[in-house]
């Protein structure tokens, strides 16, 4: 039996590596590749692959979002490809869903593919859909926020502790993470990243700025209801008028 397989990853080099490894397998038929989540939803719904290698961390619509948008009967066998933290990995393991932690070697890849073959041959699609639904439900309840972010940079993956981030600014479909004198470009939308951050530690103070509350040194009133937000590093940000409702939280008011 030929296993019809789809590759989904926003990084061309990652897709190329998975494709090269799959091309060595006689029973694998690669039916396509997708560079984003929305394209993946369309391709899976249309072509109904048996197996998908699915990147978790993608802008706008991540791997979990892809699965949420699919009808349960359209969900294929999935091998997650991830640079996520231990919480996400534990979630995959609890629900018996396989994953590849970037960077992975050919031996680990073969093991994941073998498990996928076994699942497909035994036609456990109903069980698989149930396991994926349970995984998504657990991740939605969010027992805790991730302690670090995996940032792809120059072919490497950097792990940045969330608590060390001073502030974040929007840059189109990217965000720039500022940590002391360093800055790191991260392929994620502002809205998507905001949902991953603990609300008691990070605050959106304008359309394009999120700040670590613990890094704020002082507030200074400006014109038209805006405030200057001065960080301990000396960085000066602006709390916009449209986000004036956040002022009570910054001042610690509860009334």
ABEGO torsion letter per residue (X at the ends): XBBBBBBBBABAAAAAAAAAAAAABAABBBAEBBABAAAAAAAAAAAGBABBBBBABBBGBBAAAAAAABBAAABBBBBBBBABBAAAAAAAAAAGBBBBBOBBBAAAAAAAAAAAAAAAAAGAAAAAAAAAAAAAAAAAAGABBBABBBBBBGGBBBBBBAAABABBBBBEABBBBBBEABBBBBBBBAAAAAAABBAAABBBABAABBBBAAABABBBBBBGGBBBBBBAAGBBBBBBAAAAAAAAAAAGBAX
